Amino acid sequence: MAEEKIVQTAGRDALGDFAPAFAHYNDDILFGENWNDSSIDVKTRCIITVVAIMAQGLVTDALKHHLMNAKAHGVTKEEMAGIITHTGFYSGWPKAWAVFNMAKEVYADEE
């Protein structure tokens, strides 16, 4: 079964007039082509993205969006806890604590 095509307009919505090239790269290349590349399934892509953002220590709205996206694509609370714990050993324990606080909000309805 084919996965639903991901369509993004956040770049154009936020920056279309100010930075149209950046908006194009965000919406059409990053989320359009990259996120719709079938060589990696969407659930795995969501996990990779959370790990990459966590490793950088970017505990921002972008990470929260990607945590919600991971949940929406089938990453369970237990899987996310394991992902954050595992990544914490490689990217830093304080980063794991910060991401856990955000993940607890995202997965609060499963408690």
Phi and psi restraints in degrees (value plus and minus 20) as a CYANA .aco file:
   2 ALA   PHI     -93.5   -53.5
   2 ALA   PSI     120.8   160.8
   3 GLU   PHI     -97.7   -57.7
   3 GLU   PSI     133.3   173.3
   4 GLU   PHI     -85.5   -45.5
   4 GLU   PSI     116.0   156.0
   5 LYS   PHI     -89.5   -49.5
   5 LYS   PSI     112.5   152.5
   6 ILE   PHI    -105.4   -65.4
   6 ILE   PSI     106.4   146.4
   7 VAL   PHI    -142.3  -102.3
   7 VAL   PSI     110.3   150.3
   8 GLN   PHI    -143.9  -103.9
   8 GLN   PSI     116.9   156.9
   9 THR   PHI    -147.7  -107.7
   9 THR   PSI     -14.6    25.4
  10 ALA   PHI     -78.6   -38.6
  10 ALA   PSI     -58.6   -18.6
  11 GLY   PHI     -82.0   -42.0
  11 GLY   PSI     -69.5   -29.5
  12 ARG   PHI     -87.0   -47.0
  12 ARG   PSI     -58.6   -18.6
  13 ASP   PHI     -82.4   -42.4
  13 ASP   PSI     -62.5   -22.5
  14 ALA   PHI    -109.8   -69.8
  14 ALA   PSI     -55.1   -15.1
  15 LEU   PHI    -151.3  -111.3
  15 LEU   PSI     -13.1    26.9
  16 GLY   PHI     -73.2   -33.2
  16 GLY   PSI     -62.9   -22.9
  17 ASP   PHI     -98.9   -58.9
  17 ASP   PSI     -57.0   -17.0
  18 PHE   PHI    -100.9   -60.9
  18 PHE   PSI     -62.3   -22.3
  19 ALA   PHI    -159.0  -119.0
  19 ALA   PSI      51.6    91.6
  20 PRO   PHI     -81.2   -41.2
  20 PRO   PSI     -54.0   -14.0
  21 ALA   PHI     -86.3   -46.3
  21 ALA   PSI     -64.8   -24.8
  22 PHE   PHI     -81.3   -41.3
  22 PHE   PSI     -63.6   -23.6
  23 ALA   PHI     -79.4   -39.4
  23 ALA   PSI     -62.4   -22.4
  24 HIS   PHI     -80.9   -40.9
  24 HIS   PSI     -68.8   -28.8
  25 TYR   PHI     -81.5   -41.5
  25 TYR   PSI     -61.1   -21.1
  26 ASN   PHI     -84.3   -44.3
  26 ASN   PSI     -74.5   -34.5
  27 ASP   PHI     -97.6   -57.6
  27 ASP   PSI     -62.9   -22.9
  28 ASP   PHI    -112.4   -72.4
  28 ASP   PSI     -55.8   -15.8
  29 ILE   PHI    -114.1   -74.1
  29 ILE   PSI     -82.4   -42.4
  30 LEU   PHI     -79.9   -39.9
  30 LEU   PSI     -78.0   -38.0
  31 PHE   PHI    -107.4   -67.4
  31 PHE   PSI     -50.7   -10.7
  32 GLY   PHI     -93.5   -53.5
  32 GLY   PSI     -84.8   -44.8
  33 GLU   PHI     -99.8   -59.8
  33 GLU   PSI     -71.3   -31.3
  34 ASN   PHI     -83.3   -43.3
  34 ASN   PSI     -71.3   -31.3
  35 TRP   PHI     -89.8   -49.8
  35 TRP   PSI     -38.4     1.6
  36 ASN   PHI    -120.2   -80.2
  36 ASN   PSI     -13.6    26.4
  37 ASP   PHI     -89.3   -49.3
  37 ASP   PSI     101.6   141.6
  38 SER   PHI    -100.3   -60.3
  38 SER   PSI     -17.9    22.1
  39 SER   PHI     -91.4   -51.4
  39 SER   PSI     -39.3     0.7
  40 ILE   PHI    -149.9  -109.9
  40 ILE   PSI     111.6   151.6
  41 ASP   PHI     -88.7   -48.7
  41 ASP   PSI     138.4   178.4
  42 VAL   PHI     -84.1   -44.1
  42 VAL   PSI     -58.1   -18.1
  43 LYS   PHI     -80.7   -40.7
  43 LYS   PSI     -66.3   -26.3
  44 THR   PHI     -84.0   -44.0
  44 THR   PSI     -61.7   -21.7
  45 ARG   PHI     -80.2   -40.2
  45 ARG   PSI     -59.6   -19.6
  46 CYS   PHI     -82.7   -42.7
  46 CYS   PSI     -64.5   -24.5
  47 ILE   PHI     -82.0   -42.0
  47 ILE   PSI     -67.4   -27.4
  48 ILE   PHI     -78.4   -38.4
  48 ILE   PSI     -61.9   -21.9
  49 THR   PHI     -86.2   -46.2
  49 THR   PSI     -64.4   -24.4
  50 VAL   PHI     -79.4   -39.4
  50 VAL   PSI     -65.2   -25.2
  51 VAL   PHI     -81.9   -41.9
  51 VAL   PSI     -64.4   -24.4
  52 ALA   PHI     -84.1   -44.1
  52 ALA   PSI     -62.5   -22.5
  53 ILE   PHI     -88.6   -48.6
  53 ILE   PSI     -61.9   -21.9
  54 MET   PHI     -80.4   -40.4
  54 MET   PSI     -63.6   -23.6
  55 ALA   PHI     -80.9   -40.9
  55 ALA   PSI     -48.7    -8.7
  56 GLN   PHI    -102.6   -62.6
  56 GLN   PSI     -32.1     7.9
  57 GLY   PHI      57.9    97.9
  57 GLY   PSI       3.5    43.5
  58 LEU   PHI    -112.6   -72.6
  58 LEU   PSI      55.5    95.5
  59 VAL   PHI    -106.3   -66.3
  59 VAL   PSI      60.2   100.2
  60 THR   PHI    -149.1  -109.1
  60 THR   PSI    -195.7  -155.7
  61 ASP   PHI     -78.3   -38.3
  61 ASP   PSI     -50.7   -10.7
  62 ALA   PHI     -82.3   -42.3
  62 ALA   PSI     -63.4   -23.4
  63 LEU   PHI     -85.5   -45.5
  63 LEU   PSI     -62.1   -22.1
  64 LYS   PHI     -80.1   -40.1
  64 LYS   PSI     -62.5   -22.5
  65 HIS   PHI     -78.3   -38.3
  65 HIS   PSI     -64.1   -24.1
  66 HIS   PHI     -93.6   -53.6
  66 HIS   PSI     -49.2    -9.2
  67 LEU   PHI     -85.4   -45.4
  67 LEU   PSI     -64.2   -24.2
  68 MET   PHI     -84.0   -44.0
  68 MET   PSI     -59.0   -19.0
  69 ASN   PHI     -84.7   -44.7
  69 ASN   PSI     -61.6   -21.6
  70 ALA   PHI     -81.6   -41.6
  70 ALA   PSI     -65.4   -25.4
  71 LYS   PHI     -80.2   -40.2
  71 LYS   PSI     -64.7   -24.7
  72 ALA   PHI     -83.8   -43.8
  72 ALA   PSI     -44.4    -4.4
  73 HIS   PHI    -122.5   -82.5
  73 HIS   PSI       1.6    41.6
  74 GLY   PHI      78.3   118.3
  74 GLY   PSI     -14.7    25.3
  75 VAL   PHI     -98.4   -58.4
  75 VAL   PSI      97.3   137.3
  76 THR   PHI     -97.4   -57.4
  76 THR   PSI     146.0   186.0
  77 LYS   PHI     -78.6   -38.6
  77 LYS   PSI     -62.7   -22.7
  78 GLU   PHI     -84.6   -44.6
  78 GLU   PSI     -62.6   -22.6
  79 GLU   PHI     -83.3   -43.3
  79 GLU   PSI     -64.6   -24.6
  80 MET   PHI     -83.6   -43.6
  80 MET   PSI     -60.0   -20.0
  81 ALA   PHI     -80.6   -40.6
  81 ALA   PSI     -62.0   -22.0
  82 GLY   PHI     -86.4   -46.4
  82 GLY   PSI     -59.4   -19.4
  83 ILE   PHI     -83.0   -43.0
  83 ILE   PSI     -67.0   -27.0
  84 ILE   PHI     -86.0   -46.0
  84 ILE   PSI     -63.2   -23.2
  85 THR   PHI     -80.4   -40.4
  85 THR   PSI     -69.8   -29.8
  86 HIS   PHI     -79.3   -39.3
  86 HIS   PSI     -67.2   -27.2
  87 THR   PHI     -85.9   -45.9
  87 THR   PSI     -52.4   -12.4
  88 GLY   PHI     -76.9   -36.9
  88 GLY   PSI     -55.1   -15.1
  89 PHE   PHI     -86.1   -46.1
  89 PHE   PSI     -48.6    -8.6
  90 TYR   PHI    -119.0   -79.0
  90 TYR   PSI     -50.1   -10.1
  91 SER   PHI    -126.5   -86.5
  91 SER   PSI     -36.7     3.3
  92 GLY   PHI     108.3   148.3
  92 GLY   PSI     112.5   152.5
  93 TRP   PHI     -84.1   -44.1
  93 TRP   PSI     -61.6   -21.6
  94 PRO   PHI     -80.4   -40.4
  94 PRO   PSI     -54.1   -14.1
  95 LYS   PHI     -84.2   -44.2
  95 LYS   PSI     -61.4   -21.4
  96 ALA   PHI     -81.3   -41.3
  96 ALA   PSI     -64.2   -24.2
  97 TRP   PHI     -77.6   -37.6
  97 TRP   PSI     -66.0   -26.0
  98 ALA   PHI     -83.6   -43.6
  98 ALA   PSI     -61.9   -21.9
  99 VAL   PHI     -90.5   -50.5
  99 VAL   PSI     -56.8   -16.8
 100 PHE   PHI     -79.1   -39.1
 100 PHE   PSI     -60.7   -20.7
 101 ASN   PHI     -79.5   -39.5
 101 ASN   PSI     -61.2   -21.2
 102 MET   PHI     -92.8   -52.8
 102 MET   PSI     -61.6   -21.6
 103 ALA   PHI     -83.8   -43.8
 103 ALA   PSI     -55.6   -15.6
 104 LYS   PHI     -81.2   -41.2
 104 LYS   PSI     -56.8   -16.8
 105 GLU   PHI     -84.9   -44.9
 105 GLU   PSI     -66.2   -26.2
 106 VAL   PHI     -83.5   -43.5
 106 VAL   PSI     -59.0   -19.0
 107 TYR   PHI    -120.0   -80.0
 107 TYR   PSI      -4.4    35.6
 108 ALA   PHI     -76.8   -36.8
 108 ALA   PSI     -53.4   -13.4
 109 ASP   PHI     -91.7   -51.7
 109 ASP   PSI     -28.2    11.8
 110 GLU   PHI    -121.4   -81.4
 110 GLU   PSI     -15.2    24.8
